[in-house]
Amino acid sequence: MAKTRINSMLFNDLKNIPTFSGNENEDAAQWLKDITDALNYAGFPDDHKVSFICGYLEGDARRWLFLNVSVVDSLSKFIQEFKNMFVPTLLKEYTVSQVNEYEYVPDKMMMFHDNYSQS
């Protein structure tokens, strides 16, 4: 009875993990943490985790995995390659968005330069 209840809880936890498609609006780092935490909690052996994760990938992310299946032969290698492929993109986009929010005020810069030059 208790084992059935635990299995049911684990299944519900795994059922609640969203899929990942590699879209720009998805948080790749958070998704990776959520799925690996859930698989560790469920007690999956490492050699089965990549196969299980495949069911949670779709679109570009799923194509990426199939194209790299010979490289991604373990969970640690999957994590490394996944981060290389999807996480840096998000960091670059964040950096670009921060740069785009920067407001350049040429008059203030010129005033500072002129005041400094006259000293």
C-alpha positions as CSV (number, residue, x, y, z in Angstrom):
1,M,0.0,0.0,0.0
2,A,2.7,2.5,1.0
3,K,4.8,1.6,-2.1
4,T,1.8,2.2,-4.4
5,R,1.2,5.6,-2.8
6,I,4.9,6.6,-3.2
7,N,4.9,5.4,-6.8
8,S,1.7,7.5,-7.4
9,M,3.4,10.6,-5.9
10,L,6.5,10.1,-8.0
11,F,4.4,9.7,-11.1
12,N,2.5,12.9,-10.4
13,D,5.7,14.8,-9.8
14,L,7.1,13.6,-13.1
15,K,3.8,14.3,-14.9
16,N,4.0,18.0,-13.8
17,I,7.4,18.6,-15.4
18,P,6.9,20.8,-18.5
19,T,8.4,19.9,-21.8
20,F,11.3,21.9,-23.2
21,S,11.4,23.0,-26.9
22,G,14.4,25.3,-26.9
23,N,12.4,28.5,-27.5
24,E,13.9,31.8,-26.5
25,N,11.2,32.4,-23.9
26,E,12.0,29.2,-21.9
27,D,14.3,29.1,-19.0
28,A,16.7,26.3,-20.0
29,A,18.7,26.3,-16.8
30,Q,15.6,26.1,-14.6
31,W,14.0,23.3,-16.7
32,L,17.2,21.3,-16.6
33,K,17.3,21.7,-12.8
34,D,13.7,20.7,-12.4
35,I,13.9,17.6,-14.5
36,T,17.2,16.3,-13.0
37,D,15.9,17.0,-9.5
38,A,12.7,15.0,-10.3
39,L,14.6,12.1,-11.8
40,N,17.0,12.0,-8.8
41,Y,14.1,12.1,-6.4
42,A,12.3,9.3,-8.3
43,G,15.5,7.2,-8.0
44,F,16.0,6.7,-11.7
45,P,19.4,5.2,-12.5
46,D,21.7,7.5,-14.4
47,D,21.9,5.3,-17.5
48,H,18.1,5.6,-17.9
49,K,17.8,9.3,-17.3
50,V,18.7,10.6,-20.8
51,S,16.2,8.2,-22.4
52,F,13.5,9.5,-20.0
53,I,14.4,13.1,-20.6
54,C,13.9,12.6,-24.4
55,G,10.2,12.3,-23.6
56,Y,10.2,15.8,-22.2
57,L,11.9,17.4,-25.2
58,E,10.1,18.7,-28.3
59,G,10.7,20.9,-31.3
60,D,14.3,22.2,-31.7
61,A,15.4,20.6,-28.5
62,R,14.3,17.2,-29.5
63,R,15.9,17.5,-32.9
64,W,19.1,18.7,-31.2
65,L,19.1,15.6,-29.0
66,F,18.6,13.2,-31.9
67,L,21.4,14.8,-33.9
68,N,23.7,14.5,-30.9
69,V,22.6,11.1,-29.5
70,S,26.0,9.6,-30.1
71,V,27.7,12.4,-28.2
72,V,25.2,12.5,-25.4
73,D,25.7,9.0,-24.0
74,S,25.4,9.8,-20.3
75,L,23.5,12.2,-18.0
76,S,26.6,14.2,-17.3
77,K,27.4,14.6,-21.0
78,F,23.8,15.5,-21.7
79,I,23.9,18.2,-19.0
80,Q,27.1,19.6,-20.4
81,E,26.0,19.7,-24.0
82,F,22.5,20.9,-23.1
83,K,24.0,23.9,-21.3
84,N,26.4,24.6,-24.2
85,M,23.5,24.6,-26.6
86,F,20.7,26.3,-24.7
87,V,21.8,28.1,-21.6
88,P,24.4,30.5,-23.2
89,T,21.7,31.7,-25.7
90,L,19.6,32.9,-22.8
91,L,22.6,34.6,-21.2
92,K,23.4,36.4,-24.5
93,E,19.9,37.5,-24.9
94,Y,19.8,38.9,-21.3
95,T,23.1,40.8,-22.0
96,V,21.7,42.2,-25.2
97,S,18.5,43.3,-23.5
98,Q,20.5,45.0,-20.8
99,V,22.6,46.8,-23.4
100,N,19.4,47.8,-25.2
101,E,18.0,49.3,-22.0
102,Y,21.1,51.6,-21.6
103,E,20.3,55.2,-22.3
104,Y,23.0,57.2,-23.9
105,V,22.9,60.9,-23.0
106,P,25.5,62.7,-25.2
107,D,24.9,66.1,-23.7
108,K,25.9,65.0,-20.2
109,M,29.0,63.2,-21.5
110,M,30.1,66.3,-23.4
111,M,29.5,68.5,-20.4
112,F,31.7,66.2,-18.3
113,H,34.4,66.1,-21.0
114,D,34.3,69.9,-21.4
115,N,34.5,70.5,-17.6
116,Y,37.3,68.0,-17.2
117,S,39.2,69.6,-20.1
118,Q,39.0,73.1,-18.6
119,S,40.5,72.0,-15.3
